[in-house]
């Protein structure tokens, strides 16, 4: 995999991870909600106007463009497993930013995924 291809795939992964974190921050700001016929418009507006959620959606859109550029250069069987790097990024960031738990068993599982991704990229 060339440096440009790797950079595109990694950028897509990072943007996807940032999008997830922004969406979580946005839902934290909005709070727990239920969609019902009576509140779908007010809750939908609160979600649509929440800046973190708008930022997350923007990151998703940019990541989609970058991902398509990466897929034009890399086999999908190599590119798609790279998305798993986002598990590690999001787990650590969620622990740091949101106080989510990050125990040894969870880290071990994520470690297996990352090792698998490394093996897949080395086989290309």
Secondary structure, DSSP 8 states (H G I E B T S, - for coil): --HHHHHHHHHHHHHHHHHHHHHHHHHHHH------TTTHHHHHHHHHH-HHHHHHHHHHHHHHHHHHHHHTTS-HHHHHHHTTHHHHHHHHHHHHHH-----HHHHHHHHHHHHHHHHHHHT-
